[in-house]
Structures are given as C-alpha cells and as structure tokens.
Amino acid sequence: MIYCPECGTAHEEGSKTCKVCGAALSQPALAKLNWDKAETDDRDYSKHPGWFKSYIVESILLTFCCCLPMGILGIVFSLQAFSAYKHKNYELAARKSDTARKVVVCGVIAGFVLFVLLYVTGAFLED
C-alpha cells in the first residue's frame, strides 16, 4: 500500500495518481510512509497525521507572564506550525512546533534570569 501525500488515501502499489485528489504518487519515498500510529513515534509528523502540539498556550502564557517579545515570537511559530499541520505538511509543522518549544523555553529562562538579576540588584526594594 502507498498513501497520498496530500489527502492520505490508501492506494494499490504502482498507482500513479490519487483517485481522490489527483496528486502524483510516483515518488519512491511514498511507498515507505506508514500511517499506522502504533508503529511510529508520536512526534514523527512526517509519517502520520497523529498527535500534534503547537505550544500556543505556553506562548500566550509566556507573553502575559514573563517575556513579551519571546512570547510573541512563540505565538508566531505556533500558528505557523498549526497552519502547516492543517495543510498536511507534517515535516514543516514538526520543525515550526519544535522552534516554538525552543522559543518558549528560552523565554522562560530569560524571564527567570531577569527576575533574579532584578532581585539581586535590589530593584524590587522600596527606598
């Protein structure tokens, strides 16, 4: 069995085009795609359209609570990941989601470091 890269429809070996959406199926890599969730890693979006995390909630919380510029950047990457996933571009969605995760982690670390620096320098003390 091979699967359509656009709509995920299963086809017989040797099929040239998708009977549902008309996309080309002639790429040799398509024969190796396995959409069975039990046989693939949960974070490997290129093989199946399963579990997905865009980090939008974490990005919004980061924006309001900690670090505005990093939070906005996280929101942008999260929305790009969601859009790519919706358009069945799972590899791009995985990259954008991973970038959003890295931005959120860096923003939390930067916010914590800034808080510690302000506390150590006495910026919170009233004179």
N, CA, C and O of each residue as an XYZ file, in Angstrom:
508
protein
N       0.837     -1.191      0.000
C       0.000      0.000      0.000
C       0.872      1.241      0.000
O       1.900      1.294      0.675
N       0.452      2.238     -0.764
C       1.069      3.546     -0.695
C      -0.028      4.549     -0.369
O      -1.210      4.298     -0.604
N       0.385      5.691      0.175
C      -0.574      6.683      0.629
C      -0.334      8.018     -0.073
O       0.802      8.394     -0.360
N      -1.414      8.710     -0.336
C      -1.345     10.015     -0.990
C      -0.709     11.027     -0.031
O      -1.103     11.099      1.133
N       0.266     11.806     -0.504
C       0.890     12.797      0.371
C      -0.017     13.984      0.677
O       0.236     14.723      1.629
N      -1.057     14.175     -0.107
C      -1.956     15.303      0.095
C      -3.144     14.968      0.989
O      -3.451     15.720      1.914
N      -3.814     13.850      0.726
C      -5.040     13.538      1.469
C      -4.940     12.280      2.321
O      -5.826     12.029      3.138
N      -3.879     11.475      2.154
C      -3.686     10.290      2.979
C      -4.448      9.062      2.536
O      -4.459      8.063      3.255
N      -5.089      9.098      1.373
C      -5.857      7.967      0.877
C      -4.930      6.812      0.494
O      -3.892      7.023     -0.134
N      -5.311      5.593      0.875
C      -4.515      4.410      0.550
C      -4.752      4.001     -0.903
O      -5.873      4.077     -1.406
N      -3.668      3.561     -1.579
C      -3.740      3.131     -2.977
C      -2.940      1.849     -3.157
O      -2.065      1.531     -2.352
N      -3.248      1.126     -4.210
C      -2.501     -0.083     -4.557
C      -1.095      0.286     -5.004
O      -0.865      1.391     -5.495
N      -0.152     -0.641     -4.834
C       1.206     -0.432     -5.320
C       1.158     -0.197     -6.830
O       0.412     -0.867     -7.544
N       1.945      0.743     -7.303
C       2.006      1.020     -8.732
C       1.061      2.108     -9.205
O       1.122      2.502    -10.369
N       0.181      2.608     -8.332
C      -0.714      3.699     -8.720
C       0.100      4.948     -8.978
O       1.064      5.226     -8.264
N      -0.281      5.705     -9.997
C       0.457      6.910    -10.379
C      -0.151      8.184     -9.802
O       0.578      9.111     -9.447
N      -1.481      8.239     -9.704
C      -2.147      9.429     -9.173
C      -3.195      9.014     -8.145
O      -3.676      7.881     -8.143
N      -3.532      9.951     -7.280
C      -4.546      9.708     -6.246
C      -5.931      9.731     -6.880
O      -6.252     10.623     -7.665
N      -6.743      8.740     -6.532
C      -8.092      8.672     -7.085
C      -9.040      9.682     -6.435
O     -10.135      9.915     -6.948
N      -8.634     10.285     -5.311
C      -9.475     11.248     -4.613
C      -9.118     12.689     -4.986
O      -9.983     13.468     -5.387
N      -7.818     13.036     -4.846
C      -7.430     14.437     -5.068
C      -6.591     14.656     -6.324
O      -6.373     15.802     -6.717
N      -6.114     13.588     -6.963
C      -5.354     13.715     -8.203
C      -3.869     13.997     -8.031
O      -3.178     14.255     -9.016
N      -3.366     13.953     -6.808
C      -1.939     14.217     -6.563
C      -1.088     13.070     -7.100
O      -1.541     11.927     -7.166
N       0.153     13.387     -7.484
C       1.079     12.373     -8.008
C       1.546     11.451     -6.891
O       1.851     11.902     -5.787
N       1.599     10.151     -7.188
C       2.040      9.149     -6.215
C       3.326      8.464     -6.650
O       3.688      7.433     -6.084
N       4.020      9.004     -7.634
C       5.157      8.320     -8.234
C       6.450      8.431     -7.431
O       7.446      7.811     -7.805
N       6.471      9.195     -6.345
C       7.690      9.337     -5.566
C       7.977      8.039     -4.814
O       7.083      7.511     -4.151
N       9.210      7.508     -4.900
C       9.527      6.255     -4.234
C       9.417      6.331     -2.718
O       9.161      5.317     -2.068
N       9.606      7.512     -2.147
C       9.538      7.633     -0.692
C       8.123      7.402     -0.173
O       7.943      7.024      0.984
N       7.119      7.626     -1.017
C       5.746      7.457     -0.568
C       5.414      6.012     -0.231
O       4.547      5.761      0.606
N       6.076      5.071     -0.856
C       5.805      3.668     -0.572
C       6.223      3.298      0.843
O       5.737      2.314      1.401
N       7.118      4.080      1.421
C       7.597      3.779      2.762
C       6.793      4.476      3.853
O       7.000      4.198      5.034
N       5.885      5.371      3.490
C       5.088      6.045      4.503
C       4.191      5.047      5.208
O       3.563      4.204      4.566
N       4.132      5.140      6.510
C       3.284      4.255      7.296
C       2.431      5.130      8.198
O       2.952      5.803      9.087
N       1.140      5.123      7.976
C       0.249      5.988      8.725
C      -0.306      5.298      9.957
O      -1.200      5.836     10.610
N       0.197      4.131     10.287
C      -0.273      3.410     11.459
C       0.411      3.978     12.695
O       1.632      3.887     12.827
N      -0.357      4.555     13.587
C       0.182      5.217     14.766
C       0.925      4.258     15.690
O       1.859      4.670     16.378
N       0.532      3.002     15.719
C       1.148      2.044     16.633
C       2.596      1.757     16.270
O       3.376      1.375     17.143
N       2.978      1.926     15.017
C       4.323      1.578     14.584
C       5.254      2.778     14.445
O       6.392      2.620     14.006
N       4.796      3.973     14.808
C       5.628      5.158     14.626
C       5.756      5.930     15.930
O       4.966      5.742     16.855
N       6.740      6.783     15.994
C       6.953      7.643     17.141
C       5.882      8.721     17.155
O       5.503      9.225     16.098
N       5.387      9.086     18.335
C       4.318     10.072     18.440
C       4.717     11.456     17.931
O       3.844     12.223     17.524
N       5.999     11.799     17.940
C       6.410     13.119     17.481
C       6.894     13.106     16.037
O       7.383     14.130     15.561
N       6.781     12.012     15.331
C       7.246     11.945     13.946
C       6.082     12.277     13.022
O       5.375     11.383     12.557
N       5.886     13.575     12.757
C       4.741     14.024     11.972
C       4.837     13.648     10.505
O       3.817     13.615      9.816
N       6.027     13.365     10.009
C       6.169     13.080      8.593
C       5.569     11.738      8.222
O       5.313     11.492      7.043
N       5.338     10.863      9.186
C       4.843      9.527      8.871
C       3.353      9.346      9.112
O       2.754      8.446      8.524
N       2.746     10.144      9.934
C       1.310     10.013     10.158
C       0.737     11.314     10.710
O       1.436     12.056     11.399
N      -0.506     11.588     10.415
C      -1.135     12.795     10.946
C      -1.769     12.526     12.301
O      -2.991     12.591     12.438
N      -0.971     12.233     13.280
C      -1.495     11.894     14.604
C      -1.383     13.048     15.568
O      -1.783     14.170     15.261
N      -0.843     12.773     16.721
C      -0.699     13.740     17.797
C       0.077     14.963     17.338
O       1.036     14.854     16.575
N      -0.349     16.135     17.813
C       0.311     17.374     17.410
C       0.257     18.374     18.557
O      -0.781     18.515     19.204
N       1.345     19.060     18.811
C       1.389     20.108     19.830
C       2.029     21.343     19.215
O       3.152     21.286     18.715
N       1.311     22.454     19.252
C       1.825     23.674     18.637
C       2.441     24.645     19.637
O       3.098     25.600     19.223
N       2.254     24.436     20.938
C       2.780     25.293     22.004
C       2.161     26.684     22.008
O       2.804     27.648     22.423
N       0.926     26.795     21.551
C       0.266     28.104     21.529
C      -0.098     28.563     22.936
O       0.049     29.743     23.256
N      -0.567     27.656     23.776
C      -0.955     28.034     25.141
C       0.268     28.499     25.922
O       0.219     29.518     26.611
N       1.353     27.761     25.815
C       2.576     28.139     26.506
C       3.089     29.488     26.019
O       3.580     30.293     26.810
N       2.974     29.733     24.720
C       3.426     31.004     24.152
C       2.586     32.172     24.659
O       3.119     33.242     24.954
N       1.284     31.970     24.759
C       0.402     33.034     25.260
C       0.699     33.316     26.732
O       0.767     34.474     27.144
N       0.877     32.249     27.525
C       1.220     32.450     28.937
C       2.559     33.160     29.089
O       2.716     34.018     29.958
N       3.510     32.808     28.258
C       4.811     33.479     28.290
C       4.664     34.957     27.966
O       5.322     35.796     28.581
N       3.809     35.282     27.011
C       3.598     36.675     26.616
C       3.027     37.488     27.775
O       3.480     38.603     28.032
N       2.038     36.939     28.472
C       1.389     37.681     29.547
C       2.179     37.685     30.853
O       2.130     38.664     31.598
N       2.899     36.618     31.137
C       3.511     36.484     32.456
C       4.991     36.816     32.525
O       5.481     37.169     33.598
N       5.695     36.721     31.459
C       7.134     36.701     31.601
C       7.867     37.597     30.611
O       8.477     38.593     31.002
N       7.808     37.254     29.365
C       8.683     37.879     28.388
C       7.900     38.158     27.105
O       7.696     37.260     26.288
N       7.467     39.392     26.936
C       6.607     39.764     25.815
C       7.214     39.460     24.443
O       6.535     38.830     23.633
N       8.447     39.864     24.132
C       8.970     39.604     22.778
C       9.101     38.112     22.456
O       8.772     37.676     21.353
N       9.581     37.341     23.422
C       9.717     35.894     23.180
C       8.346     35.232     23.070
O       8.171     34.294     22.293
N       7.388     35.709     23.832
C       6.034     35.166     23.763
C       5.397     35.405     22.409
O       4.758     34.513     21.852
N       5.568     36.601     21.882
C       5.019     36.911     20.554
C       5.690     36.052     19.484
O       5.028     35.541     18.580
N       6.994     35.899     19.596
C       7.712     35.041     18.657
C       7.214     33.589     18.758
O       7.052     32.915     17.741
N       6.977     33.120     19.975
C       6.437     31.774     20.173
C       5.056     31.622     19.557
O       4.750     30.586     18.968
N       4.219     32.648     19.688
C       2.877     32.609     19.095
C       2.975     32.515     17.577
O       2.236     31.756     16.949
N       3.881     33.282     16.991
C       4.048     33.261     15.530
C       4.441     31.858     15.063
O       3.840     31.325     14.130
N       5.444     31.261     15.704
C       5.867     29.917     15.306
C       4.783     28.876     15.577
O       4.632     27.929     14.806
N       4.033     29.042     16.657
C       2.942     28.113     16.965
C       1.857     28.152     15.894
O       1.350     27.117     15.462
N       1.513     29.361     15.477
C       0.489     29.491     14.430
C       0.983     28.967     13.090
O       0.209     28.389     12.327
N       2.263     29.163     12.797
C       2.826     28.598     11.574
C       2.806     27.071     11.629
O       2.528     26.414     10.626
N       3.100     26.513     12.793
C       3.063     25.051     12.953
C       1.647     24.532     12.752
O       1.441     23.535     12.061
N       0.669     25.206     13.354
C      -0.715     24.779     13.207
C      -1.166     24.861     11.754
O      -1.849     23.964     11.259
N      -0.782     25.937     11.071
C      -1.156     26.103      9.670
C      -0.534     25.005      8.798
O      -1.207     24.431      7.941
N       0.741     24.719      9.020
C       1.404     23.664      8.242
C       0.762     22.311      8.509
O       0.586     21.518      7.584
N       0.412     22.038      9.752
C      -0.239     20.762     10.095
C      -1.608     20.655      9.429
O      -1.988     19.598      8.925
N      -2.339     21.765      9.436
C      -3.669     21.785      8.815
C      -3.583     21.533      7.313
O      -4.484     20.929      6.731
N      -2.493     21.998      6.679
C      -2.293     21.791      5.250
C      -1.534     20.504      4.946
O      -1.061     20.302      3.827
N      -1.420     19.634      5.952
C      -0.822     18.288      5.829
C       0.662     18.324      5.458
O       1.177     17.392      4.839
N       1.332     19.386      5.834
C       2.779     19.467      5.676
C       3.381     19.148      7.043
O       3.782     20.048      7.780
N       3.439     17.864      7.370
C       3.771     17.420      8.716
C       5.231     17.676      9.082
O       5.534     17.928     10.248
N       6.127     17.618      8.123
C       7.526     17.880      8.425
C       7.740     19.346      8.798
O       8.451     19.641      9.758
N       7.134     20.261      8.051
C       7.230     21.680      8.376
C       6.558     21.963      9.721
O       7.067     22.751     10.518
N       5.423     21.325      9.970
C       4.729     21.505     11.249
C       5.614     21.059     12.406
O       5.651     21.714     13.448
N       6.315     19.965     12.232
C       7.205     19.469     13.291
C       8.342     20.457     13.543
O       8.691     20.718     14.694
N       8.918     21.005     12.478
C      10.010     21.979     12.642
C       9.528     23.251     13.325
O      10.193     23.761     14.226
N       8.371     23.769     12.902
C       7.846     25.004     13.494
C       7.431     24.775     14.945
O       7.641     25.641     15.794
N       6.851     23.627     15.230
C       6.472     23.301     16.599
C       7.704     23.194     17.493
O       7.695     23.666     18.630
N       8.752     22.580     16.982
C       9.987     22.460     17.746
C      10.607     23.837     17.982
O      11.137     24.103     19.061
N      10.543     24.699     16.988
C      11.061     26.062     17.148
C      10.245     26.822     18.187
O      10.809     27.544     19.009
N       8.925     26.666     18.159
C       8.068     27.329     19.152
C       8.409     26.831     20.557
O       8.446     27.621     21.500
N       8.655     25.537     20.702
C       9.028     24.975     22.001
C      10.346     25.589     22.487
O      10.469     25.959     23.655
N      11.321     25.694     21.594
C      12.619     26.272     21.967
C      12.470     27.737     22.368
O      13.101     28.186     23.325
N      11.641     28.481     21.642
C      11.423     29.895     21.966
C      10.769     30.031     23.341
O      11.148     30.902     24.124
N       9.791     29.176     23.635
C       9.115     29.228     24.931
C      10.105     28.913     26.055
O      10.136     29.610     27.069
N      10.901     27.881     25.880
C      11.878     27.514     26.908
C      12.883     28.646     27.106
O      13.192     29.000     28.244
N      13.396     29.216     26.026
C      14.348     30.334     26.134
C      13.699     31.543     26.797
O      14.345     32.234     27.585
N      12.436     31.806     26.493
C      11.732     32.933     27.104
C      11.535     32.754     28.593
O      11.681     33.708     29.358
N      11.205     31.543     29.015
C      11.049     31.275     30.449
C      12.389     31.435     31.158
O      12.458     32.032     32.233
N      13.439     30.909     30.567
C      14.776     31.040     31.169
C      15.188     32.509     31.237
O      15.695     32.964     32.263
N      14.973     33.254     30.149
C      15.325     34.675     30.131
C      14.524     35.456     31.173
O      15.074     36.326     31.848
N      13.250     35.159     31.308
C      12.419     35.825     32.311
C      12.880     35.517     33.722
O      12.911     36.399     34.580
N      13.238     34.267     33.961
C      13.732     33.877     35.292
C      15.052     34.579     35.607
O      15.237     35.097     36.708
N      15.960     34.593     34.645
C      17.258     35.256     34.844
C      17.053     36.746     35.101
O      17.695     37.316     35.983
N      16.168     37.377     34.344
C      15.884     38.790     34.546
C      15.304     39.044     35.932
O      15.683     40.007     36.598
N      14.401     38.199     36.360
C      13.811     38.333     37.691
C      14.883     38.205     38.772
O      14.906     38.999     39.712
N      15.763     37.223     38.651
C      16.833     37.027     39.630
C      17.772     38.234     39.640
O      18.163     38.704     40.709
N      18.133     38.737     38.462
C      19.007     39.908     38.400
C      18.368     41.135     39.043
O      19.034     41.884     39.758
N      17.097     41.338     38.792
C      16.403     42.472     39.399
C      16.312     42.307     40.916
O      16.426     43.281     41.660
N      16.112     41.105     41.355
C      16.017     40.841     42.795
C      17.377     41.045     43.469
O      17.464     41.656     44.535
N      18.429     40.531     42.842
C      19.773     40.647     43.415
C      20.230     42.105     43.465
O      20.867     42.524     44.432
N      19.912     42.861     42.445
C      20.345     44.275     42.423
C      19.470     45.161     43.292
O      19.774     46.343     43.455
N      18.423     44.641     43.841
C      17.560     45.418     44.740
C      16.545     46.267     44.026
O      16.033     47.224     44.605
N      16.239     45.955     42.804
C      15.281     46.761     42.043
C      13.868     46.676     42.626
O      13.042     47.553     42.370
N      13.583     45.634     43.403
C      12.248     45.480     43.983
C      12.116     46.158     45.345
O      11.017     46.263     45.889
N      13.236     46.615     45.889
C      13.208     47.238     47.203
C      12.738     48.682     47.103
O      13.117     49.402     46.179
N      11.930     49.096     48.037
C      11.469     50.485     48.078
C      12.438     51.283     48.945
O      12.857     50.817     50.005
N      12.786     52.462     48.502
C      13.716     53.309     49.269
C      12.967     54.289     50.126
O      13.583     55.082     50.839
